[in-house]
Amino acid sequence: MGGARLEETEVGSIVIVIILVLLVLVVVALATMVRVLQEYERAVIFRLGNVLRAPKGPGIFFILPFGIDRMRKVNLQTVAMNVPPQDIITRDNVTLRVDAVVYSRVVDPIKAVVEIQNYLFATSQAAQTNLRAILGKKTLNEVLSAREEVNAELSAVIAGVTAPWGVRVTSVEVKDVDLPDELQRAMAREAEATRDAKALKITADAELMVSHVLSEAAGVMSQNPSSLQLRFLQTVAEVATEQNSTLVMPIPVELLNFVGRIGQQAPPAPVTAPRTPPAEPPGEAPPAPKGLGPGTATTPLPPVPSSPPDFGGDTPGRSRRAPSDSSDDGGPDGHGRARGRGD
């Protein structure tokens, strides 16, 4: 009887131990089977090494315990990756140092786990290489001015590289472009010269408009002389207000009106008297008038006597004074000094 009871006691203790072990295993299994994921997380399940077709989550779900199912969590949030500064030579042989930022997110968790070992590192390397390749085809002006077009091209190229990995590149932005100091100074001088040219053009246009307005104002004032007097008085008032001085006008305003009335009257055209051409020496013909050809008929001039006329006398070649009346001195031309009563 005592031995049978002892055996029953040993069997009961063994059963209790087994039950306790089973309870512990069940608790452990339940602890490993239950999983909870956040809204932005997904779980890729590998069952005995084979990936399941659909990812798990979000919320609570169960997996097989004791290593039958293995889980890898994937974050679906957008990640901002900083691309380290890259030394780039542009198409016009200018050395730049450019860095950028890449925004990407996982759209297919299974591909992001199965197709690539580390999708974040791979995306960063793809961004660096394509940044150097694309900016190397651009000129300096395109890199600085067409920044949006460069960003769109970078996004399209990098997105095409990362698409088989289940990663979508939403945007790529060139963050900083570091130019050499000599190039910065040259660009500053060019920009200053451009601004100066624009300022001169604006000033010239303004002066042209002012000249047109002044011309119209002068036409109006010429039609109404009193407006010129009012403008003169207004100018005097402005000068006295600004300079704080006393003006003394030695010229009366009425004189200005008189000068204005004289200016309105057109002066008569000057009359030029005809000039008598000088006598030509003997034996020479006068020159032909301008505009007459060799076949044009001309009127000959009377011949010039080679010696003075002889009025009679003893000496040849010497004129003798003609007799005159009592009113002159008997000159050959009829003019002379009146003789006195005693002559």
C-alpha positions in Angstrom: 0.0 0.0 0.0 2.8 2.5 0.9 4.6 1.8 -2.4 1.6 2.3 -4.5 0.9 5.7 -2.9 4.5 6.7 -3.5 4.3 5.9 -7.2 1.0 7.8 -7.5 2.6 10.8 -5.8 5.6 10.8 -8.2 3.3 10.5 -11.2 1.3 13.4 -10.0 4.3 15.6 -9.5 5.6 14.8 -13.0 2.2 15.7 -14.5 2.2 19.0 -12.6 5.7 19.8 -13.9 4.6 19.0 -17.5 1.5 21.1 -17.1 3.6 24.0 -15.8 6.1 23.7 -18.6 3.2 23.6 -21.1 1.8 26.7 -19.6 5.1 28.5 -19.7 5.5 27.5 -23.4 2.0 28.7 -24.2 2.7 32.0 -22.5 6.0 32.4 -24.4 4.3 31.4 -27.6 1.5 33.9 -27.1 4.1 36.6 -26.4 5.9 35.8 -29.6 2.9 35.4 -31.7 1.2 38.7 -31.0 2.6 41.7 -32.9 1.4 45.3 -33.0 2.5 47.8 -35.7 2.0 51.6 -36.1 0.1 53.1 -38.9 3.3 54.1 -40.8 4.8 50.6 -40.4 4.5 47.3 -42.3 5.8 43.8 -41.6 7.4 41.5 -44.1 7.0 37.9 -43.0 9.4 35.1 -43.8 7.9 31.7 -43.1 10.6 29.0 -43.0 12.6 31.3 -45.3 9.9 32.1 -47.8 8.4 35.5 -48.0 4.7 35.9 -47.8 2.9 37.6 -50.6 1.3 40.4 -48.6 2.9 42.4 -45.8 1.2 42.6 -42.4 -0.1 45.6 -40.5 -0.9 48.0 -39.3 -2.5 47.2 -35.9 -2.4 43.7 -34.2 -1.8 40.4 -35.9 -0.3 37.0 -35.2 2.7 35.0 -36.4 3.8 31.5 -35.9 6.1 31.2 -32.8 9.4 29.4 -32.2 11.2 30.8 -35.3 8.8 29.5 -37.8 7.9 33.0 -38.9 10.4 35.9 -38.9 9.4 39.5 -39.3 11.1 42.6 -40.6 9.5 46.0 -40.1 9.6 48.6 -42.8 9.0 52.3 -42.3 6.7 54.0 -44.9 7.4 57.6 -43.8 9.2 60.0 -46.2 12.9 60.2 -45.5 15.0 63.3 -46.2 18.6 62.2 -47.1 21.3 64.8 -47.4 23.6 64.3 -50.3 27.2 65.2 -49.4 28.8 68.0 -51.4 30.0 66.9 -54.8 32.8 68.5 -57.0 31.3 69.1 -60.4 32.7 70.5 -63.7 30.0 72.1 -65.8 29.8 72.0 -69.6 31.5 75.4 -69.8 34.4 74.1 -67.7 33.5 75.8 -64.4 34.3 74.0 -61.2 31.4 73.9 -58.6 30.7 72.3 -55.3 27.1 71.3 -55.1 25.1 69.5 -52.4 21.4 68.4 -52.5 18.7 66.8 -50.5 16.6 63.8 -51.6 13.0 63.0 -50.4 12.0 59.4 -50.8 9.6 56.8 -49.3 9.0 53.1 -49.5 5.9 52.1 -51.5 6.5 48.4 -51.8 7.9 46.9 -48.5 8.5 43.4 -49.9 10.7 44.8 -52.7 12.5 47.1 -50.4 13.5 44.1 -48.2 14.0 41.4 -50.9 15.4 43.3 -53.9 18.0 45.5 -52.1 20.1 45.0 -49.0 19.9 48.6 -47.7 17.6 50.8 -49.7 18.5 54.0 -47.9 22.2 53.7 -48.6 21.5 52.6 -52.2 19.2 55.7 -52.8 21.9 58.0 -51.4 24.6 56.6 -53.7 22.3 56.8 -56.8 21.6 60.5 -55.9 25.3 61.3 -55.7 26.2 59.7 -59.0 23.3 61.2 -61.0 23.8 64.6 -59.4 27.4 64.7 -60.9 26.3 63.2 -64.2 23.3 65.6 -64.8 24.9 68.8 -63.6 28.0 68.0 -65.7 25.8 68.4 -68.8 24.6 71.9 -67.8 26.2 75.3 -68.1 26.8 77.6 -65.1 23.9 79.8 -66.1 21.5 76.9 -66.3 22.6 75.6 -62.9 22.0 79.0 -61.3 18.9 80.2 -63.1 17.0 77.0 -64.2 17.0 75.4 -60.7 13.5 74.0 -61.0 14.2 72.3 -64.3 17.4 70.8 -62.9 15.5 69.5 -59.8 12.8 68.0 -61.9 15.3 66.2 -64.1 17.2 64.9 -61.1 14.0 63.6 -59.6 13.0 61.8 -62.8 16.4 60.1 -63.2 16.8 59.0 -59.6 13.2 57.8 -59.4 13.8 55.6 -62.4 16.8 54.0 -60.7 15.0 53.3 -57.3 11.7 52.2 -58.7 12.7 48.4 -58.9 13.6 48.6 -55.2 10.1 49.7 -54.1 11.4 53.2 -53.3 9.7 56.3 -54.7 11.8 59.5 -54.9 9.3 62.3 -54.5 11.7 65.2 -55.1 15.3 66.2 -55.3 16.4 69.8 -54.6 19.9 71.3 -55.1 20.6 72.9 -51.8 23.8 74.9 -52.2 26.1 75.9 -55.1 29.5 77.0 -54.0 31.3 79.2 -56.6 35.0 80.1 -56.7 35.8 83.6 -55.3 37.1 84.9 -58.6 34.0 83.8 -60.4 31.8 85.5 -57.7 33.7 88.8 -58.1 33.4 88.6 -61.9 29.6 87.9 -61.7 29.2 90.8 -59.3 31.0 93.2 -61.7 28.8 92.0 -64.6 25.6 92.5 -62.6 26.7 96.0 -61.6 27.4 96.9 -65.2 24.0 95.6 -66.3 22.3 97.7 -63.6 24.2 100.8 -64.6 23.2 100.3 -68.3 19.6 99.9 -67.3 19.8 103.0 -65.1 21.3 105.1 -68.0 18.6 103.8 -70.4 15.8 104.7 -68.0 17.4 108.2 -67.5 17.6 108.7 -71.2 14.0 107.7 -71.7 12.9 110.1 -69.0 14.8 112.9 -70.6 13.2 112.2 -73.9 9.7 112.3 -72.4 10.6 115.5 -70.5 11.8 117.1 -73.8 8.5 116.2 -75.5 6.5 117.7 -72.6 8.7 120.9 -72.6 8.2 121.2 -76.4 4.5 121.1 -76.0 4.6 123.5 -73.1 6.7 125.9 -75.2 4.1 125.7 -78.0 1.3 126.6 -75.6 3.3 129.5 -74.0 4.1 130.9 -77.5 0.3 131.1 -78.2 -0.4 132.8 -74.9 2.5 135.2 -73.8 0.9 135.8 -70.4 1.5 132.1 -69.4 5.3 132.8 -69.8 5.0 135.7 -67.3 3.1 133.5 -64.9 5.7 130.8 -65.2 8.5 133.3 -64.6 6.8 134.5 -61.4 6.3 130.9 -60.2 10.0 130.2 -60.8 10.9 133.3 -58.8 8.7 132.2 -56.0 10.2 128.7 -55.9 13.7 130.0 -55.9 13.0 132.4 -53.1 11.3 129.6 -51.0 14.2 127.1 -51.4 17.2 129.4 -51.1 15.7 131.7 -48.5 17.1 134.8 -50.2 16.0 138.1 -51.7 15.9 138.4 -55.5 16.3 141.8 -57.2 15.1 141.8 -60.8 16.7 144.8 -62.8 14.7 143.9 -65.9 11.0 144.7 -65.8 8.5 142.1 -66.7 7.0 144.3 -69.3 10.3 144.2 -71.2 10.0 140.5 -71.3 6.6 140.8 -72.8 7.9 143.2 -75.4 10.7 140.8 -76.3 8.2 138.0 -76.6 6.0 140.1 -79.0 9.1 140.9 -81.1 10.0 137.2 -81.3 6.5 136.4 -82.6 7.0 138.8 -85.6 9.0 137.2 -88.3 11.9 139.4 -89.5 11.9 140.4 -93.2 14.2 138.6 -95.6 17.4 140.7 -96.4 17.6 142.0 -100.0 21.0 141.6 -101.6 21.9 144.2 -104.3 23.4 142.8 -107.5 27.2 143.3 -107.8 28.8 144.7 -111.0 31.5 142.4 -112.3 35.0 144.0 -112.6 36.3 145.1 -116.0 38.5 142.6 -117.7 41.9 143.5 -119.0 42.3 144.2 -122.7 42.6 141.3 -125.0 41.0 138.7 -122.6 37.5 137.4 -123.1 35.2 137.2 -120.1 34.6 133.7 -118.7 31.4 131.9 -119.7 28.6 131.8 -117.2 28.1 128.5 -115.2 25.7 126.1 -116.7 26.3 127.1 -120.4 27.7 124.5 -122.6 30.1 124.9 -125.5 27.2 125.1 -127.9 25.3 127.9 -126.1 25.2 131.3 -127.8 26.5 134.3 -125.9 26.3 138.1 -126.4 29.8 139.6 -127.1 30.9 142.6 -125.1 32.0 145.9 -126.8 35.7 146.2 -127.4 37.7 148.3 -125.0 39.9 151.0 -126.6 43.6 150.5 -126.1 44.3 154.3 -125.7 42.4 157.3 -124.4 40.7 159.6 -127.0 42.4 162.7 -128.2 40.5 165.9 -127.8 43.0 168.0 -129.8 46.1 169.8 -128.8 49.8 170.0 -129.5 50.8 167.1 -127.4 49.6 163.8 -128.7 48.0 161.4 -126.2 47.2 164.3 -123.8 43.7 165.7 -123.5 43.0 169.4 -123.7 40.6 171.1 -121.3 37.4 172.0 -123.1 36.0 175.5 -122.7 33.5 176.0 -120.0 31.0 178.6 -118.9 31.1 180.7 -115.9 29.5 178.1 -113.6 32.3 175.4 -113.6 36.0 175.0 -114.1 35.7 173.4 -117.6 36.3 169.8 -116.7 35.7 167.2 -119.4 32.9 165.5 -117.4 30.9 168.7 -116.9 31.6 168.8 -113.2 34.0 171.2 -111.6 34.5 173.9 -109.0 32.6 177.2 -109.6 34.9 180.1 -110.3 34.9 183.2 -108.4 34.0 186.5 -109.7 37.6 187.6 -109.7 38.8 184.6 -111.9 
